[in-house]
Amino acid sequence: MPHQLEIFPWSDNFATGIEEIDSQHKRLVELLNKLAGHLAFQSEAPALAKVFSELTRYTAEHFSAEEAIWQHYLRGDDWEKADQETHGNFIAQVLAIKARETAETADEIMAEIVQFLTNWLAFHIIESDKRMAKVVI
């Protein structure tokens, strides 16, 4: 039986109230917890290709959905530009981690992703997306 570890348990406190955005965040939280579970218990290692594929999917879906909301409700606002910059930073960080894939072990890469996603989810959801949702809803 696989061991479960939730270093970042989903909470209704993280919900923005925008179903599409919350669903995307939940998938990222699930990925984070799956990686943390593997690192803690050395069980069920996800393939790095699948991890990077999920991160790519997240960037495509989440960033386009979120930027469409910003465009509709807050076009030209300083928050919109700042949010787009955080999206660019996310992509750059994921690419930087992926570039080290051949020089580091899979567990080292997963640990970097866990650290990065923990920080991203805490600050992106709380600081940016919840603020956006207050304007939209």
N, CA, C and O atoms as a MOPAC input file, in Angstrom:
PM7 MOZYME 1SCF
protein

 N      0.84600 1    -1.17800 1     0.00000 1
 C      0.00000 1     0.00000 1     0.00000 1
 C      0.89400 1     1.24400 1     0.00000 1
 O      1.81600 1     1.33000 1     0.81000 1
 N      0.64200 1     2.19900 1    -0.88300 1
 C      1.48700 1     3.38600 1    -0.94100 1
 C      1.28400 1     4.28300 1     0.27700 1
 O      0.17900 1     4.41000 1     0.80600 1
 N      2.36200 1     4.88800 1     0.69500 1
 C      2.29800 1     5.82200 1     1.81500 1
 C      1.89300 1     7.18800 1     1.28700 1
 O      2.35200 1     7.62400 1     0.23200 1
 N      1.04200 1     7.84300 1     2.02400 1
 C      0.60300 1     9.18300 1     1.64400 1
 C      1.23900 1    10.19600 1     2.57900 1
 O      1.35700 1     9.96100 1     3.78200 1
 N      1.63400 1    11.29100 1     2.03300 1
 C      2.19300 1    12.37200 1     2.82800 1
 C      1.68200 1    13.66500 1     2.23000 1
 O      1.84100 1    13.91300 1     1.03500 1
 N      1.07800 1    14.47300 1     3.05000 1
 C      0.58800 1    15.75800 1     2.57200 1
 C      1.38800 1    16.85900 1     3.26800 1
 O      1.06500 1    17.28400 1     4.37700 1
 N      2.43100 1    17.30300 1     2.58800 1
 C      3.19000 1    18.40300 1     3.17200 1
 C      2.47200 1    19.72000 1     2.91200 1
 O      2.73100 1    20.72700 1     3.57100 1
 N      1.58200 1    19.69400 1     1.95800 1
 C      0.79500 1    20.87400 1     1.61500 1
 C     -0.64500 1    20.41700 1     1.44200 1
 O     -1.12800 1    20.31000 1     0.31500 1
 N     -1.33400 1    20.14600 1     2.54000 1
 C     -2.71900 1    19.67100 1     2.40600 1
 C     -3.62500 1    20.76200 1     1.84800 1
 O     -3.53600 1    21.92500 1     2.24000 1
 N     -4.48700 1    20.36900 1     0.93500 1
 C     -5.43800 1    21.32200 1     0.37500 1
 C     -6.40600 1    21.74900 1     1.47300 1
 O     -6.84000 1    20.93800 1     2.29100 1
 N     -6.72300 1    22.99600 1     1.47300 1
 C     -7.64200 1    23.54600 1     2.45600 1
 C     -8.58400 1    24.49600 1     1.73900 1
 O     -8.21500 1    25.12400 1     0.74700 1
 N     -9.79500 1    24.59700 1     2.24600 1
 C    -10.73800 1    25.55100 1     1.66900 1
 C    -10.22000 1    26.98200 1     1.78100 1
 O    -10.67900 1    27.87000 1     1.06400 1
 N     -9.27000 1    27.20100 1     2.67600 1
 C     -8.65800 1    28.52800 1     2.78100 1
 C     -7.91500 1    28.91400 1     1.50600 1
 O     -7.69600 1    30.09700 1     1.24400 1
 N     -7.52500 1    27.91000 1     0.71100 1
 C     -6.81500 1    28.17800 1    -0.53200 1
 C     -7.75300 1    28.39400 1    -1.71000 1
 O     -7.34500 1    28.90600 1    -2.75300 1
 N     -8.99700 1    28.00700 1    -1.54300 1
 C     -9.96300 1    28.10200 1    -2.64700 1
 C    -10.19300 1    29.56100 1    -3.02200 1
 O    -10.36300 1    30.42900 1    -2.16500 1
 N    -10.19200 1    29.79800 1    -4.31600 1
 C    -10.45500 1    31.14500 1    -4.81800 1
 C    -11.94000 1    31.35500 1    -5.06300 1
 O    -12.41600 1    32.49000 1    -5.11000 1
 N    -12.66900 1    30.25700 1    -5.21900 1
 C    -14.07000 1    30.35700 1    -5.58900 1
 C    -14.27100 1    30.29600 1    -7.09800 1
 O    -15.40500 1    30.29000 1    -7.57700 1
 N    -13.18600 1    30.25000 1    -7.83500 1
 C    -13.22500 1    30.09500 1    -9.28500 1
 C    -12.89400 1    28.62600 1    -9.55500 1
 O    -11.73800 1    28.21600 1    -9.45300 1
 N    -13.90300 1    27.84800 1    -9.89600 1
 C    -13.77400 1    26.39400 1    -9.97600 1
 C    -12.60700 1    25.93600 1   -10.85200 1
 O    -11.84100 1    25.05900 1   -10.45400 1
 N    -12.47300 1    26.51400 1   -12.01700 1
 C    -11.40400 1    26.11500 1   -12.94000 1
 C    -10.02100 1    26.34100 1   -12.31900 1
 O     -9.14600 1    25.48100 1   -12.42000 1
 N     -9.83100 1    27.47500 1   -11.69100 1
 C     -8.54600 1    27.80400 1   -11.06200 1
 C     -8.28700 1    26.87500 1    -9.87800 1
 O     -7.17800 1    26.36700 1    -9.71900 1
 N     -9.29300 1    26.65600 1    -9.05900 1
 C     -9.12700 1    25.78300 1    -7.89500 1
 C     -8.79900 1    24.35200 1    -8.31500 1
 O     -7.97600 1    23.69500 1    -7.67700 1
 N     -9.42700 1    23.87000 1    -9.36800 1
 C     -9.14700 1    22.52500 1    -9.86700 1
 C     -7.69400 1    22.40100 1   -10.31000 1
 O     -7.04800 1    21.38600 1   -10.05100 1
 N     -7.18700 1    23.41800 1   -10.96900 1
 C     -5.79500 1    23.40600 1   -11.41900 1
 C     -4.83800 1    23.43900 1   -10.22700 1
 O     -3.82400 1    22.74200 1   -10.22000 1
 N     -5.16200 1    24.24400 1    -9.23000 1
 C     -4.32500 1    24.28600 1    -8.02900 1
 C     -4.32200 1    22.94100 1    -7.31500 1
 O     -3.27700 1    22.48400 1    -6.85200 1
 N     -5.47800 1    22.31300 1    -7.22700 1
 C     -5.57200 1    21.01500 1    -6.54800 1
 C     -4.71100 1    19.97000 1    -7.23800 1
 O     -4.07100 1    19.15900 1    -6.56800 1
 N     -4.68500 1    19.97400 1    -8.57000 1
 C     -3.83300 1    19.01400 1    -9.29300 1
 C     -2.36100 1    19.24800 1    -8.96900 1
 O     -1.59500 1    18.29500 1    -8.82700 1
 N     -1.97300 1    20.50200 1    -8.85400 1
 C     -0.58700 1    20.81000 1    -8.52600 1
 C     -0.26500 1    20.38700 1    -7.09200 1
 O      0.83200 1    19.89900 1    -6.81900 1
 N     -1.21000 1    20.57000 1    -6.18400 1
 C     -1.03500 1    20.12500 1    -4.79800 1
 C     -0.88900 1    18.59900 1    -4.76200 1
 O     -0.05400 1    18.07600 1    -4.02400 1
 N     -1.68800 1    17.89300 1    -5.54500 1
 C     -1.58000 1    16.43300 1    -5.61000 1
 C     -0.20300 1    16.00500 1    -6.10800 1
 O      0.38600 1    15.06500 1    -5.57300 1
 N      0.30900 1    16.68400 1    -7.12300 1
 C      1.64700 1    16.36600 1    -7.64000 1
 C      2.69800 1    16.61100 1    -6.56600 1
 O      3.57000 1    15.77200 1    -6.34300 1
 N      2.61800 1    17.74600 1    -5.90900 1
 C      3.55700 1    18.07600 1    -4.84200 1
 C      3.54800 1    16.99400 1    -3.76400 1
 O      4.60700 1    16.53000 1    -3.34100 1
 N      2.37400 1    16.59600 1    -3.32300 1
 C      2.27800 1    15.60000 1    -2.26500 1
 C      2.74900 1    14.22400 1    -2.72500 1
 O      3.31200 1    13.46600 1    -1.93500 1
 N      2.52500 1    13.90100 1    -3.98500 1
 C      3.01400 1    12.62300 1    -4.52100 1
 C      4.54000 1    12.59000 1    -4.51200 1
 O      5.14600 1    11.58600 1    -4.13800 1
 N      5.15300 1    13.69500 1    -4.92600 1
 C      6.62300 1    13.76800 1    -4.92000 1
 C      7.16400 1    13.70500 1    -3.49300 1
 O      8.14100 1    13.00500 1    -3.22900 1
 N      6.53500 1    14.42800 1    -2.58300 1
 C      6.97200 1    14.42600 1    -1.18600 1
 C      6.81300 1    13.03600 1    -0.57500 1
 O      7.67300 1    12.58500 1     0.18100 1
 N      5.72900 1    12.36700 1    -0.89900 1
 C      5.51400 1    11.00500 1    -0.41200 1
 C      6.60500 1    10.07000 1    -0.89000 1
 O      7.10600 1     9.24900 1    -0.12100 1
 N      6.97300 1    10.18500 1    -2.14800 1
 C      8.05400 1     9.34500 1    -2.66800 1
 C      9.35500 1     9.63500 1    -1.92800 1
 O     10.05000 1     8.71000 1    -1.50700 1
 N      9.68400 1    10.90300 1    -1.76900 1
 C     10.94500 1    11.26400 1    -1.11800 1
 C     10.97500 1    10.79400 1     0.33900 1
 O     12.01600 1    10.35200 1     0.82500 1
 N      9.86300 1    10.88500 1     1.02100 1
 C      9.81300 1    10.49500 1     2.43100 1
 C      9.87600 1     8.98000 1     2.62000 1
 O     10.52200 1     8.49200 1     3.54700 1
 N      9.20400 1     8.24200 1     1.74000 1
 C      9.07200 1     6.80300 1     1.94000 1
 C      9.78800 1     5.97000 1     0.88200 1
 O      9.77100 1     4.74100 1     0.95200 1
 N     10.41900 1     6.62000 1    -0.09800 1
 C     11.11100 1     5.93600 1    -1.19900 1
 C     10.20900 1     4.88700 1    -1.84300 1
 O     10.61300 1     3.74700 1    -2.07200 1
 N      8.99000 1     5.30000 1    -2.12500 1
 C      8.05400 1     4.39000 1    -2.77000 1
 C      7.36900 1     5.08700 1    -3.93900 1
 O      7.19700 1     6.30600 1    -3.94300 1
 N      6.99200 1     4.30300 1    -4.91000 1
 C      6.23700 1     4.78000 1    -6.06600 1
 C      6.79800 1     6.06500 1    -6.66600 1
 O      6.13700 1     7.10400 1    -6.67000 1
 N      7.99600 1     5.98200 1    -7.16000 1
 C      8.62000 1     7.14700 1    -7.78200 1
 C      7.94000 1     7.46200 1    -9.10800 1
 O      7.90300 1     6.61900 1   -10.00400 1
 N      7.40700 1     8.65700 1    -9.23600 1
 C      6.84200 1     9.03100 1   -10.53500 1
 C      7.97700 1     9.28500 1   -11.53400 1
 O      9.04700 1     9.76600 1   -11.16300 1
 N      7.73100 1     8.96300 1   -12.77300 1
 C      8.72700 1     9.23200 1   -13.80300 1
 C      8.88000 1    10.74200 1   -13.96700 1
 O      7.89100 1    11.47300 1   -14.02000 1
 N     10.11400 1    11.19500 1   -14.04600 1
 C     10.34700 1    12.63400 1   -14.19400 1
 C      9.69000 1    13.18700 1   -15.45200 1
 O      9.21800 1    14.32400 1   -15.45700 1
 N      9.65600 1    12.39700 1   -16.50800 1
 C      9.00100 1    12.86200 1   -17.73600 1
 C      7.53200 1    13.17800 1   -17.46900 1
 O      7.00100 1    14.15800 1   -17.99200 1
 N      6.87700 1    12.35600 1   -16.66100 1
 C      5.46700 1    12.60400 1   -16.32200 1
 C      5.33000 1    13.83900 1   -15.43200 1
 O      4.37700 1    14.60600 1   -15.56700 1
 N      6.27300 1    14.02200 1   -14.53800 1
 C      6.24100 1    15.19500 1   -13.65000 1
 C      6.37300 1    16.46500 1   -14.47800 1
 O      5.59500 1    17.40400 1   -14.31100 1
 N      7.35100 1    16.49300 1   -15.36400 1
 C      7.53700 1    17.67400 1   -16.20000 1
 C      6.37500 1    17.86600 1   -17.17300 1
 O      6.02600 1    18.99700 1   -17.51100 1
 N      5.78500 1    16.77700 1   -17.61700 1
 C      4.60900 1    16.86900 1   -18.47700 1
 C      3.44800 1    17.52400 1   -17.72100 1
 O      2.74500 1    18.37000 1   -18.27300 1
 N      3.25100 1    17.13500 1   -16.46400 1
 C      2.18000 1    17.71900 1   -15.65200 1
 C      2.45200 1    19.20400 1   -15.38900 1
 O      1.52900 1    20.01900 1   -15.40700 1
 N      3.70900 1    19.54900 1   -15.14600 1
 C      4.04600 1    20.96100 1   -14.93700 1
 C      3.81400 1    21.77000 1   -16.21300 1
 O      3.36400 1    22.91400 1   -16.14900 1
 N      4.11600 1    21.19100 1   -17.35200 1
 C      3.87200 1    21.85700 1   -18.63500 1
 C      2.37600 1    22.04700 1   -18.85500 1
 O      1.92800 1    23.10700 1   -19.29100 1
 N      1.61700 1    21.00900 1   -18.54900 1
 C      0.15600 1    21.09300 1   -18.67900 1
 C     -0.40200 1    22.18600 1   -17.77000 1
 O     -1.26900 1    22.96100 1   -18.17400 1
 N      0.09900 1    22.23700 1   -16.55300 1
 C     -0.34600 1    23.27200 1   -15.60800 1
 C     -0.07000 1    24.66100 1   -16.17400 1
 O     -0.94500 1    25.52500 1   -16.14400 1
 N      1.13100 1    24.88200 1   -16.68700 1
 C      1.45000 1    26.21900 1   -17.19500 1
 C      0.54200 1    26.58900 1   -18.35500 1
 O      0.08400 1    27.72700 1   -18.44900 1
 N      0.28200 1    25.64300 1   -19.22800 1
 C     -0.56300 1    25.93700 1   -20.38700 1
 C     -1.99600 1    26.24400 1   -19.95700 1
 O     -2.58000 1    27.23400 1   -20.39600 1
 N     -2.55100 1    25.40600 1   -19.11000 1
 C     -3.95700 1    25.56500 1   -18.71800 1
 C     -4.15400 1    26.69100 1   -17.71000 1
 O     -4.99800 1    27.56700 1   -17.89700 1
 N     -3.37500 1    26.65600 1   -16.65600 1
 C     -3.59100 1    27.61300 1   -15.56900 1
 C     -3.25500 1    29.03800 1   -15.98200 1
 O     -4.02300 1    29.96400 1   -15.72600 1
 N     -2.12500 1    29.20600 1   -16.61000 1
 C     -1.71800 1    30.56500 1   -16.95000 1
 C     -2.63900 1    31.18500 1   -17.98500 1
 O     -2.95200 1    32.37200 1   -17.89800 1
 N     -3.07800 1    30.40300 1   -18.96200 1
 C     -3.99000 1    30.97900 1   -19.96100 1
 C     -5.34900 1    31.29100 1   -19.34000 1
 O     -5.94500 1    32.32200 1   -19.65100 1
 N     -5.84200 1    30.42000 1   -18.47100 1
 C     -7.13400 1    30.67800 1   -17.81500 1
 C     -7.04700 1    31.91700 1   -16.92500 1
 O     -7.92800 1    32.77600 1   -16.94200 1
 N     -5.99600 1    31.98600 1   -16.17000 1
 C     -5.82900 1    33.10300 1   -15.25000 1
 C     -5.62200 1    34.42200 1   -15.99800 1
 O     -6.20600 1    35.44300 1   -15.63500 1
 N     -4.80500 1    34.39700 1   -17.02300 1
 C     -4.54400 1    35.62300 1   -17.77700 1
 C     -5.79900 1    36.09500 1   -18.51300 1
 O     -5.99200 1    37.29700 1   -18.69700 1
 N     -6.64200 1    35.16800 1   -18.92900 1
 C     -7.91600 1    35.56500 1   -19.54800 1
 C     -8.80600 1    36.28600 1   -18.53400 1
 O     -9.47900 1    37.26000 1   -18.86800 1
 N     -8.80100 1    35.80200 1   -17.30700 1
 C     -9.58100 1    36.46400 1   -16.25200 1
 C     -9.02600 1    37.86300 1   -15.99700 1
 O     -9.78400 1    38.82900 1   -15.90400 1
 N     -7.71800 1    37.96700 1   -15.88600 1
 C     -7.10700 1    39.28700 1   -15.66600 1
 C     -7.45900 1    40.23100 1   -16.81200 1
 O     -7.80600 1    41.39000 1   -16.58500 1
 N     -7.36900 1    39.72900 1   -18.04400 1
 C     -7.68000 1    40.56600 1   -19.21200 1
 C     -9.11800 1    41.05500 1   -19.17300 1
 O     -9.39600 1    42.21300 1   -19.48400 1
 N    -10.01300 1    40.18800 1   -18.80000 1
 C    -11.43600 1    40.53300 1   -18.79400 1
 C    -11.78300 1    41.54800 1   -17.70500 1
 O    -12.51900 1    42.50500 1   -17.94800 1
 N    -11.25100 1    41.33300 1   -16.51500 1
 C    -11.65900 1    42.15300 1   -15.38200 1
 C    -10.69100 1    43.27800 1   -15.02200 1
 O    -11.10700 1    44.31400 1   -14.50500 1
 N     -9.41900 1    43.07800 1   -15.29100 1
 C     -8.41700 1    44.03100 1   -14.80600 1
 C     -7.40300 1    44.41600 1   -15.88300 1
 O     -6.22000 1    44.60400 1   -15.59800 1
 N     -7.86800 1    44.52800 1   -17.08800 1
 C     -6.97000 1    44.81600 1   -18.21100 1
 C     -6.13200 1    46.05900 1   -17.92500 1
 O     -6.65300 1    47.11700 1   -17.57400 1
 N     -4.81600 1    45.89900 1   -18.08600 1
 C     -3.90200 1    47.01200 1   -17.92700 1
 C     -3.54600 1    47.35300 1   -16.49200 1
 O     -2.74700 1    48.25900 1   -16.25600 1
 N     -4.12200 1    46.64600 1   -15.52800 1
 C     -3.82800 1    46.90900 1   -14.12100 1
 C     -2.40300 1    46.45400 1   -13.80000 1
 O     -1.89100 1    45.52100 1   -14.41800 1
 N     -1.77400 1    47.10900 1   -12.84300 1
 C     -0.42200 1    46.72900 1   -12.43500 1
 C     -0.37900 1    45.28600 1   -11.93000 1
 O      0.62200 1    44.59500 1   -12.11900 1
 N     -1.45500 1    44.82800 1   -11.29200 1
 C     -1.51600 1    43.45000 1   -10.81800 1
 C     -1.42200 1    42.46900 1   -11.98200 1
 O     -0.79500 1    41.41600 1   -11.86600 1
 N     -2.04600 1    42.81800 1   -13.09600 1
 C     -2.02100 1    41.92900 1   -14.26500 1
 C     -0.59100 1    41.71000 1   -14.73500 1
 O     -0.18100 1    40.57300 1   -14.97000 1
 N      0.15600 1    42.77200 1   -14.87100 1
 C      1.54600 1    42.66300 1   -15.33100 1
 C      2.38300 1    41.86400 1   -14.33300 1
 O      3.18200 1    41.01500 1   -14.72800 1
 N      2.20300 1    42.13100 1   -13.06100 1
 C      2.95500 1    41.40700 1   -12.03300 1
 C      2.63100 1    39.91500 1   -12.07800 1
 O      3.52400 1    39.08200 1   -11.92400 1
 N      1.36000 1    39.57500 1   -12.28900 1
 C      0.96200 1    38.17800 1   -12.36300 1
 C      1.58500 1    37.49700 1   -13.57900 1
 O      2.03600 1    36.35500 1   -13.48500 1
 N      1.61500 1    38.17800 1   -14.70100 1
 C      2.25000 1    37.61400 1   -15.89500 1
 C      3.73900 1    37.37800 1   -15.65500 1
 O      4.29900 1    36.39100 1   -16.13200 1
 N      4.37200 1    38.27300 1   -14.92600 1
 C      5.79300 1    38.09400 1   -14.60700 1
 C      6.00900 1    36.86500 1   -13.73200 1
 O      6.99000 1    36.14300 1   -13.91000 1
 N      5.09600 1    36.62000 1   -12.78400 1
 C      5.24700 1    35.42300 1   -11.95400 1
 C      5.08600 1    34.16000 1   -12.79300 1
 O      5.73000 1    33.14600 1   -12.52500 1
 N      4.22900 1    34.22100 1   -13.80400 1
 C      4.07100 1    33.07000 1   -14.69100 1
 C      5.36700 1    32.82100 1   -15.46700 1
 O      5.80200 1    31.67800 1   -15.60500 1
 N      5.96700 1    33.87400 1   -15.96100 1
 C      7.24700 1    33.73200 1   -16.65700 1
 C      8.32700 1    33.17400 1   -15.74600 1
 O      9.14400 1    32.35500 1   -16.16500 1
 N      8.32600 1    33.62300 1   -14.49500 1
 C      9.29800 1    33.12200 1   -13.52300 1
 C      9.07600 1    31.64000 1   -13.22300 1
 O     10.03600 1    30.88700 1   -13.05400 1
 N      7.81000 1    31.22300 1   -13.15700 1
 C      7.49700 1    29.80800 1   -12.93200 1
 C      8.09200 1    28.96600 1   -14.05600 1
 O      8.77600 1    27.97400 1   -13.80600 1
 N      7.82700 1    29.36800 1   -15.27900 1
 C      8.32500 1    28.61900 1   -16.43600 1
 C      9.84700 1    28.57200 1   -16.43600 1
 O     10.43800 1    27.52100 1   -16.68300 1
 N     10.47600 1    29.69600 1   -16.16200 1
 C     11.94900 1    29.75000 1   -16.13600 1
 C     12.50600 1    28.82000 1   -15.06200 1
 O     13.50300 1    28.13600 1   -15.29100 1
 N     11.87100 1    28.79200 1   -13.89900 1
 C     12.35000 1    27.92900 1   -12.81600 1
 C     12.19400 1    26.45800 1   -13.16400 1
 O     13.09300 1    25.66000 1   -12.90300 1
 N     11.06200 1    26.09400 1   -13.74900 1
 C     10.85700 1    24.69400 1   -14.14500 1
 C     11.88600 1    24.29500 1   -15.20400 1
 O     12.44400 1    23.20000 1   -15.13900 1
 N     12.13900 1    25.16000 1   -16.16300 1
 C     13.14000 1    24.85800 1   -17.19100 1
 C     14.53800 1    24.73300 1   -16.59200 1
 O     15.32800 1    23.89500 1   -17.02900 1
 N     14.84400 1    25.55400 1   -15.60400 1
 C     16.15500 1    25.48200 1   -14.94500 1
 C     16.30800 1    24.15500 1   -14.19900 1
 O     17.37500 1    23.54200 1   -14.23000 1
 N     15.25900 1    23.72100 1   -13.53900 1
 C     15.31000 1    22.42900 1   -12.83800 1
 C     15.44500 1    21.30000 1   -13.85600 1
 O     16.24700 1    20.38400 1   -13.66900 1
 N     14.66200 1    21.36500 1   -14.92800 1
 C     14.72400 1    20.32700 1   -15.96300 1
 C     16.11000 1    20.25600 1   -16.59600 1
 O     16.58100 1    19.17100 1   -16.93600 1
 N     16.76000 1    21.39200 1   -16.75600 1
 C     18.10300 1    21.41700 1   -17.36200 1
 C     19.12700 1    20.66200 1   -16.50900 1
 O     20.14800 1    20.21200 1   -17.02800 1
 N     18.86600 1    20.52200 1   -15.21900 1
 C     19.78700 1    19.80400 1   -14.32900 1
 C     19.46400 1    18.31000 1   -14.25200 1
 O     20.10700 1    17.56800 1   -13.51000 1
 N     18.48600 1    17.88600 1   -15.00800 1
 C     18.00400 1    16.51000 1   -14.93600 1
 C     19.09700 1    15.47600 1   -15.19800 1
 O     19.09300 1    14.41500 1   -14.57400 1
 N     20.02000 1    15.75900 1   -16.09500 1
 C     21.06700 1    14.77800 1   -16.40400 1
 C     22.24700 1    14.85800 1   -15.43500 1
 O     23.04400 1    13.92400 1   -15.35600 1
 N     22.36500 1    15.95800 1   -14.70200 1
 C     23.48300 1    16.12800 1   -13.78200 1
 C     23.15300 1    15.71500 1   -12.35400 1
 O     24.06000 1    15.54200 1   -11.54000 1
 N     21.87900 1    15.55600 1   -12.03700 1
 C     21.45000 1    15.22700 1   -10.68100 1
 C     20.61400 1    13.95800 1   -10.69500 1
 O     20.12000 1    13.53200 1   -11.73900 1
 N     20.46600 1    13.36400 1    -9.52400 1
 C     19.61900 1    12.16600 1    -9.43500 1
 C     18.15300 1    12.56900 1    -9.52800 1
 O     17.79800 1    13.73300 1    -9.34000 1
 N     17.31600 1    11.59100 1    -9.81900 1
 C     15.88200 1    11.84700 1    -9.90600 1
 C     15.35000 1    12.37800 1    -8.57000 1
 O     14.51100 1    13.27800 1    -8.54800 1
 N     15.83800 1    11.82300 1    -7.46500 1
 C     15.38600 1    12.29200 1    -6.15300 1
 C     15.81700 1    13.73500 1    -5.89100 1
 O     15.06600 1    14.50000 1    -5.28600 1
 N     16.99800 1    14.11200 1    -6.33100 1
 C     17.43000 1    15.50300 1    -6.16600 1
 C     16.53300 1    16.44800 1    -6.96300 1
 O     16.16500 1    17.52300 1    -6.48800 1
 N     16.19100 1    16.03500 1    -8.17300 1
 C     15.29800 1    16.85000 1    -9.00900 1
 C     13.92400 1    16.95000 1    -8.34700 1
 O     13.34000 1    18.03200 1    -8.28000 1
 N     13.41400 1    15.82500 1    -7.86100 1
 C     12.10000 1    15.83600 1    -7.20100 1
 C     12.12300 1    16.72400 1    -5.95700 1
 O     11.15300 1    17.43400 1    -5.69000 1
 N     13.20000 1    16.69500 1    -5.20500 1
 C     13.30500 1    17.53800 1    -4.01000 1
 C     13.28600 1    19.01300 1    -4.39500 1
 O     12.66700 1    19.82700 1    -3.71100 1
 N     13.95600 1    19.35200 1    -5.47700 1
 C     13.92700 1    20.74200 1    -5.95300 1
 C     12.51400 1    21.15000 1    -6.36900 1
 O     12.07100 1    22.26200 1    -6.08100 1
 N     11.82100 1    20.25100 1    -7.04000 1
 C     10.45400 1    20.53900 1    -7.47300 1
 C      9.54600 1    20.70900 1    -6.25700 1
 O      8.70600 1    21.60800 1    -6.23600 1
 N      9.70400 1    19.85900 1    -5.24900 1
 C      8.90300 1    19.97300 1    -4.03000 1
 C      9.11800 1    21.33200 1    -3.38000 1
 O      8.15800 1    22.00500 1    -3.00500 1
 N     10.36000 1    21.72900 1    -3.25000 1
 C     10.66500 1    23.01800 1    -2.62500 1
 C     10.07100 1    24.16600 1    -3.44900 1
 O      9.46500 1    25.08600 1    -2.89900 1
 N     10.24700 1    24.10200 1    -4.74000 1
 C      9.73100 1    25.14700 1    -5.62500 1
 C      8.20400 1    25.22200 1    -5.57300 1
 O      7.64100 1    26.30700 1    -5.42800 1
 N      7.53100 1    24.06900 1    -5.69100 1
 C      6.06800 1    24.07100 1    -5.70400 1
 C      5.47600 1    24.50300 1    -4.37000 1
 O      4.44200 1    25.17000 1    -4.33900 1
 N      6.11200 1    24.13500 1    -3.27900 1
 C      5.62300 1    24.54900 1    -1.96900 1
 C      5.60200 1    26.07000 1    -1.88000 1
 O      4.61300 1    26.66600 1    -1.45300 1
 N      6.68100 1    26.67300 1    -2.28100 1
 C      6.78100 1    28.13000 1    -2.27800 1
 C      5.78400 1    28.74200 1    -3.26300 1
 O      5.08700 1    29.69800 1    -2.92500 1
 N      5.71500 1    28.20600 1    -4.45300 1
 C      4.81400 1    28.72300 1    -5.48900 1
 C      3.35900 1    28.68200 1    -5.02900 1
 O      2.63800 1    29.67700 1    -5.11200 1
 N      2.94900 1    27.53000 1    -4.54900 1
 C      1.55400 1    27.38800 1    -4.15400 1
 C      1.19700 1    28.30800 1    -2.99400 1
 O      0.14000 1    28.94000 1    -3.00500 1
 N      2.05100 1    28.38300 1    -2.01800 1
 C      1.75800 1    29.23600 1    -0.86500 1
 C      1.62200 1    30.69300 1    -1.28400 1
 O      0.65500 1    31.35700 1    -0.91100 1
 N      2.56100 1    31.18300 1    -2.03900 1
 C      2.53400 1    32.60800 1    -2.37300 1
 C      1.63300 1    32.92600 1    -3.55100 1
 O      0.95900 1    33.95600 1    -3.55200 1
 N      1.61000 1    32.06700 1    -4.54500 1
 C      0.79200 1    32.34800 1    -5.72700 1
 C     -0.69200 1    32.27600 1    -5.38000 1
 O     -1.46100 1    33.16700 1    -5.74000 1
 N     -1.09000 1    31.22500 1    -4.68800 1
 C     -2.50400 1    31.09500 1    -4.34600 1
 C     -2.92400 1    32.19300 1    -3.37900 1
 O     -3.92100 1    32.87800 1    -3.60500 1
 N     -2.17300 1    32.35700 1    -2.31800 1
 C     -2.57700 1    33.29400 1    -1.26800 1
 C     -2.42700 1    34.73800 1    -1.70900 1
 O     -3.32000 1    35.55700 1    -1.49000 1
 N     -1.32200 1    35.04300 1    -2.31800 1
 C     -1.05600 1    36.44500 1    -2.66000 1
 C     -1.73600 1    36.88800 1    -3.94300 1
 O     -2.33800 1    37.96100 1    -3.98400 1
 N     -1.65000 1    36.09700 1    -4.96800 1
 C     -2.10800 1    36.53700 1    -6.27600 1
 C     -3.51500 1    36.07400 1    -6.61300 1
 O     -4.38900 1    36.89400 1    -6.89400 1
 N     -3.74100 1    34.77900 1    -6.58700 1
 C     -5.01500 1    34.25500 1    -7.07700 1
 C     -6.19400 1    34.58100 1    -6.16400 1
 O     -7.29400 1    34.85200 1    -6.64600 1
 N     -5.97400 1    34.55700 1    -4.87100 1
 C     -7.08300 1    34.91500 1    -3.97600 1
 C     -7.41400 1    36.39400 1    -4.11300 1
 O     -8.57900 1    36.77600 1    -4.01100 1
 N     -6.42100 1    37.22200 1    -4.34000 1
 C     -6.65000 1    38.65100 1    -4.55900 1
 C     -7.42400 1    38.85300 1    -5.85000 1
 O     -8.36000 1    39.65000 1    -5.90100 1
 N     -7.03200 1    38.12700 1    -6.90000 1
 C     -7.72700 1    38.22200 1    -8.17700 1
 C     -9.19200 1    37.81800 1    -8.01500 1
 O    -10.08900 1    38.47500 1    -8.54200 1
 N     -9.41900 1    36.74000 1    -7.28800 1
 C    -10.78000 1    36.22600 1    -7.12300 1
 C    -11.67500 1    37.22300 1    -6.37900 1
 O    -12.87000 1    37.30800 1    -6.66300 1
 N    -11.12100 1    37.95900 1    -5.45400 1
 C    -11.91400 1    38.96100 1    -4.72500 1
 C    -12.46800 1    40.02600 1    -5.67200 1
 O    -13.55500 1    40.55900 1    -5.44800 1
 N    -11.73200 1    40.32400 1    -6.70600 1
 C    -12.17800 1    41.31800 1    -7.68500 1
 C    -13.19400 1    40.69600 1    -8.63300 1
 O    -14.15700 1    41.35500 1    -9.02600 1
 N    -12.99400 1    39.44700 1    -9.00000 1
 C    -13.80400 1    38.78500 1   -10.01200 1
 C    -15.15200 1    38.32800 1    -9.46100 1
 O    -16.17800 1    38.47600 1   -10.12500 1
 N    -15.15100 1    37.78500 1    -8.27100 1
 C    -16.37400 1    37.16900 1    -7.72500 1
 C    -17.22800 1    38.20700 1    -7.01200 1
 O    -18.29300 1    37.87700 1    -6.49000 1

